[in-house]
Amino acid sequence: MSEVKPTAVVLGGSLAGMLAARALAATGARVTVVERDALPAGPEPRKGLPQARHVHQLWSGGARALEELLPGAQDALSAAGVRRVPMTTDMVALSAHGWYRRWPESAFMLPAGRDLLDSVVRDLVRADGAIELLDRTEAVALTGTGRAVTGVRVRAAGTERTLNADLLVDATGRGSRAAHWLAGLGLPEPERREVDSGLTYASRLFRAPEGARDGFPVVNIEPDQRGSRIGRGGVLLPIEDGKWLVTLIGARTDEPPSTGAEFLRYAHEELRHPLIGELLTHAEPLTDVTVTRTTANRRLFHERLTEWPEGFVVLGDALCALNPVYGHGMSVAALSALALRDTVLRRGGLGTPGLARRAQRAAGRTVRTAWDLAIGADVFYPGATPTGPTVRDRLVSAYVGRLLRTATGNGRVARRVTDVTSLEAGAEALLAPRMLLAAAVGPLRPPLPGPPLTAEERKAAGLT
């Protein structure tokens, strides 16, 4: 007789859902992924992922988690044209405190078009015979009680049915109905916090100048939430196939433009430095401009509820949605999926009493650093919260600001800050005694007078 495997259902077929499915399959479960959209066969756009047109990168903390869940994923991405970019060696970045130097590598990022990255991950997940994908299928309601979720009602082609599961994972993103569903089972609303910077993103894809299509650095003009040009910033991300994906950023009172001519003007004249505009002068536009205004940080503290049902876990943006400007969403999704796998393996498998609560708490821990980094900056934008920054927010911001200024002229501090930004280390690493001392001393080198592009890079990009 064949062994009866435990079953799991994952709601959501985006990156968080796919990685959660792979995590559960690695524990010996049979997994069904339920996705409302039609999932494309290759690197193509889909309706439920409008943010895919903007800059995306996988930080090294998330890339390592991805590789552990899907061995060979980084090689597959490399074969698809995704370059491994050492940080901060191949980044030209202007912070609120000046230009960063290009220090030796301590972390890395994998910059890619979101459609390509999702396609590579989807293909690797599809290769797992324990995972079934049901697209064009909508989750309607949970089944079970406030003590234990037993499955989900789904609808496809006008027909409803029930999928039973030992564990149900909600990875449906910002539109998650988890809190509503749980309330319907008699459970209390979770604590919720939202910090909305009001930033808007406008993105466009370009063909890089011929000489700059291989190995050109990432360029980042960071927004300054308290400077004279509040919220204005931009990122030029070299991605696969010799393309540059450019996202411009603006605050509530100064949104970036939605037309091509204004896009170039904004990059030239409205950012704190014209470098991105200068680079785009020699690049060929490939798409129209795409605008997104859904950028608020929102976290639901499910792990703090005194009551939590067996058989249910919330992950990804459904748990903690982050301002995309910091590029942490995909990495947090990978780290949360890895935490889910490890919790199931450590606690005796699906169906073990208390497993869902432990997994939910583990997921909550994986979002802490990215959440703290995001709200630590965004809370200072006008109108971000009803009451403005707290005393703690101001104290933390003052210290982090001091560290970031020090990082412009101290390689050790810059590498440690990069370790935290890349989610290789937790935020507590910034409180080590040597970091406190370095922040008190300040930068060891004078400020850079301009962007640290090499002569070869300037020539390749058409700059004189």
N, C-alpha and C positions, 0 to 999 in steps of 0.2 A: 504494500500500500504506500502511495506517495504521501509525504508529509504535507499537512495543511499549513500553508503560510499565512502569517498575519497580513491584513490588508490596510492600506492607507489611501486616502484621497487628498489630492492637493488642488485647491481652487486657485486658478491663475496660471497661465502658461508663459509668462514673461520670465526674465532671468531669475527672480527670486523663487518662483514656482518650479522652474526646471531644476534648479539646484536643490531645492527642498525634496523634490521627487527622487533625485539621484542619491541624496543623503539617506532617505528612508529605504530605498532599494538596497543600499549598502548594508543595511541592518537585517536583510533577509525578507523584507516585506514585498508583496505585490502592490504596485502603486498605479493609481489612475489619476491623470492630470486632466482637469476640467477647465476649458478655456472658452470664453464667450465668442472671441473672434475666430475667423478662419486663419490658421497658422500657415504662413507661406512656406514653400519648399526650399527657398534660398534666401539670400540677403535682400529681402524686399520689405517695404514699409507695411505696417498694418494699422488698422483704424484705432485700436485701443492704446497706441503708444505714440501720441503726437510729439512727446518730448524727444523722440529719437532724432529729430532734425538738429538738435543742439549738441554742443560739445559733450563728449563722454570719455572718461578714462577709467581704467581699472588700476587703482593704486596697488603697490606691491603686497600690502597686507591682504587685500582681497584676492590678488592674483595667486598668492601661495595657497589660500583657502580653496580657490577654484581648482588648482592643480591637485590638491589632496582629494577633492571630491571627484574630479574627472582627470585621472592621470593622462598626460599627453595633451591637455588642453592648450598649454602655452605653445607647444610645437605646432599644433593645428592652427592657432592664431598666427604664428609666425609664417607658416606656409601660405596663409591667406593674405599675407602682406602687412601684418601688424608688427610694428617695430617696438622693441624694448628700449625705453628711453631712461637713461640713468639720471637720477635726481641728486643734486641740482646741476650736475655737469652739463646737461643738455636742456636747460631752461634759462630763459632770459626774462626776469620778472622784476617789476617795479612794485614795491610794497608801499604802504602809507608812510614808511620810514626811509625810503630810498631804494636804489637798485640792489638786488642781491648779487653777490659774487657767484661764480659757477664753481662750486666746491667739488672735491672728489665725491664719487658716488657713495651714498649710504642707503638709498632706497631706489625704487624705479616705478615707472608707470607703463601701462599698455594703452596707448591712445588708439581708438578705432571708431569707425562709424558704428552706431548702435545696431543697425540692421545686420551688419556683418558679424558683430560679436554675438548677438542673439542667435544667428543662424549656425555659427560654429558650435555654440553650446547646445542648441537644439538637436543638431545632428549627432553629437556625442551622447546625449541623453536618449535619443531614439534608438541608438545601437544597443541599449540595455533591454534585454528581452523581458525584464520584470516590470517595465514601465509601459503603460498604455496611455496614448494621448487622445482625448475626446475634445475636438474643437467644435465651434458653432454650437456650444452647449452652455447653458446659463444655470448658475446655482440660484435656486429659488428660496430655500429655507433649510435650516438645520433640522435634524430629527433627533429625538431624545428628550432629555429633561435638563433642569438646572444642575443636576448632579453628574450627568454623563451624556455627552453628545455621541450618538451612535451612527451618524451618517449625514447625508444631505439629499434634499430633493433637487433634481435637475430637470431642465426642460430643453429638448432638442426637436426641431421641426414640428413644434406644436404638441409634442407628447411629453408627459412628465413620468419620471420614475425615481426610485430611491436607490442611492448607492450607499450601502452599509460599509462601515470602516472601523477598524480598531483605533485609528487616529485620523482626524480631519485637520488639514492645515489650510488656513486662509492666507493666501499670498496674492490677493486681488488688487493691491495697490491703494492709491489715495481714495478710490471709490469704494473701499471695503464697507460692508454692511454688518461687520462682526458685532459692533456694539449694539446695533438695533436687534440683531438676531438673538444675542444673549439676553437682552432686556425682555424679549418675547418669551424666553424660558424662565423669567422671574429673577434674573441676576441684576445686580446694581450696575449703574453706569460707571465706567472706569474714570479715574482722574485723567484730565486732558490738558495739555498746554499747547498754545499756538503762538509762534513768533513770526510775524509777517513783515519782512523788510520792504515789501511793495516793489521789489525789483522786477523788471520786465526784461526778457531776453529776445534778441533778434539775431538770427543766424543765417548764414549763406555759405555755400560750398564753392570753392575756387580750385582751378588748376594752378599749381605752383609754377613759378618760372622754371624753365628746364633745368637749370643748374642747381635749383633748390629742392628737387623732388626726392632727394635721398639724404637723410641724416640731418635735416634742418631742425634747429631747436624749437621747443615750445616757447611761445611768447605770451606773457601774461601781464597785462596792465591791471593791477588789482583795484577794485573799488575801495574808496575810503568813506566809511559811513559817517565821518564827522569832519571831513575836509570841505574845501570850497566847492568841489564838484561832487556832491554827495551821490554815491552809488554808481558813478560812471566808470566803466571798465570794459575790458575786452580780453578775449583769449583767441590766439591763433594756434590751432592744433594740427600739426602735420599727421595725416592719417594715411591709410592704404592707397595704393595706385597713384602716388604723386599728387595727392589732393591736400588742400588746406581747408579745414572746417573752422569757420570764424564765428564766434558769438560775441555780440556787443551787449552791454548791460547798461540799464538806466533806472533811476529811482522813480517814485510816483510822479514827481513834477517834471521829469525830464526823460520820457521814454525814448528808447532807441527807435530809429526809423524803420518803416516797413517797405520802403522802395530802394531800388539799387543805387541810384545817384545819391540819395540822402544817406544811405548806409556808408558809402565811401567818405562822404563829407563828415559824418559823425566820427568815424574812426580817425580822420585827420585832425579835426578841430575840437572835438568835445571831450576826448579822453585826456588824462593827465599828462600824456606824452603821445606824440603823433606816430610812433614807430609802426603800429599795426596798419595805419592808413598809408604810410610810406611803402610798406611791403605789398599792400594790396594794389598799389598803382601798377605793379608789374605782373599781376596775377589775372587769370581769365575767369570771370564768373561762370559758374555751371548751373546754378539754380536761382530761383527767386528767393526773396527774404521770407523767413518763417518767424512769426512772433508768438511768444508764450508769456502768459502772465501768472500761471499757477506755480508759484515759487515759495510759498509759505512753509516754514518748518512746523510740523505738527506731530506730537507724540501722544500716544495713548498708553497709560501706565497699567496695562492689564496685569502685570506681575504684582502690583500692589493690592489687588482685590483680595478680600478675606475669603471670598468664595470663588472657586474656579472649577469648571466641570472637567471630569475625565474625558479624554479623547479629543481635545480641541486645543490648537495652538495657532497663534497669529504671528506672521513674519513679514519682513520686507516693509514696503511703504505702508502697508495696512497697519503696521505697528508704529513705525517712525518714518515719516516722510521728511526729507531734508531739502533745503535750498540747493538746487543743482550747481550753483556757482562753485561749491567746494568739492564736487566730484566724488562724493562718498557713498552715494546710494547703492551702486553695484557692489562695491567692496563690502559694505555692511550686509547686503543680501547674502554674499558668499560666506562671510564669517558666521552669520546667523544659521545658515544651513549646516555648516560644519558643526556648530554647537548643538544643533538638533540631533545630528547623527551621533555625536559623542555621548550625549545624554541618554539616548535610547540604548546604546551599547553598554553604557556603564550601569544603567538602572534595570537591566534584565529584559529589555525588549518591549514591543508594543503590548498594551494590555496590562502592564504592571501598574498597580495602584499608585497614584500620585505622580505618574510619569509626566502627564501633560503640564501640571503646575511647575515641575522642575524644569521642563523644557521651556516654558514661557519665561521663567526667571532667567534661564541661561540666555535666551534671546534678548531679554531686556539688558543684560550686561554687555552684549556685543554692540549695542547702539550708543553706549554712554559717551565714548570719546568723540565720535562724530557729532552727536547731539550737542555736547558741550562746546565743541569748536564752532559749530554753526550759530547757535544762539548767543555765544559769547561775543560774536561780531554783530549779528543781525539785530540784537535787542536795542542797539543804539541808533537805528534808523528811526526817523520821526514817524510816530504812529504804529510802530512795530507791535507794541502791546498797549493795553488800555492805561497802564500805570507807569510805563517807562522802566528803565533799568533799576534793579534793586541795588542796595548798598553792596551786596556780594558781587553782583554783576560788575559794578564799577571798580571794586578792588581787584577782581580777577583780570579785568580788561587792562587795568593800569600795569599789572605785572606782566601779562602776555605782551602788551605793547612794548614794554621795556625789553623783553626777550627778543622780540622781532627786530627792534632797532639794533640790539646787540648782534643779531644774526647777520646783519649786513656787513659786519666786519670781524666776525669771530667764527671760524670754520667749525669748531667743536659744537658751539651752540646751534649753528645752522643745521648741522647734521642731525642733532637730537630733535630739533623742531621738525625737520623733515621726517624723521622716524615716526613721530606722533601724527603728523599730517597724513602720512601714507598708511596709517593704522598698523604699523609694525610694532608700535609701543603704545601703551596707554598714556593718558594725559598726566598721570602721576609722575611720569619720567621727567616732566618739566619742573618738578619740585625737589629734585635731588639737590643736596648741598652745593655741589659744584655749579649747578645751574643758577641757584640763588646768588652765589658769589659772582658768577659771570655777569648776571643781570645788573648787579650793583656796580661792577666795574665799567660795563658798557662796551662798545665796539673797540677792537684792538687795531683796526685799520681805518683810514679816513673814508668818507663816502665816495662812491664811484661817481664820476661826473656825467655819465651817460650809459646807455645800454651796453652790456658787455658782449656784443657780437664780435666775432673774429673778422679779420680782413677778408678771409676766404668766404665767410658766410655773407658778408655785405656784398661782395662781388657776385656771388651766386644768386642772390635775391634781386640784383639790379640796382643796389644802392651804391652811391659814389662816396 
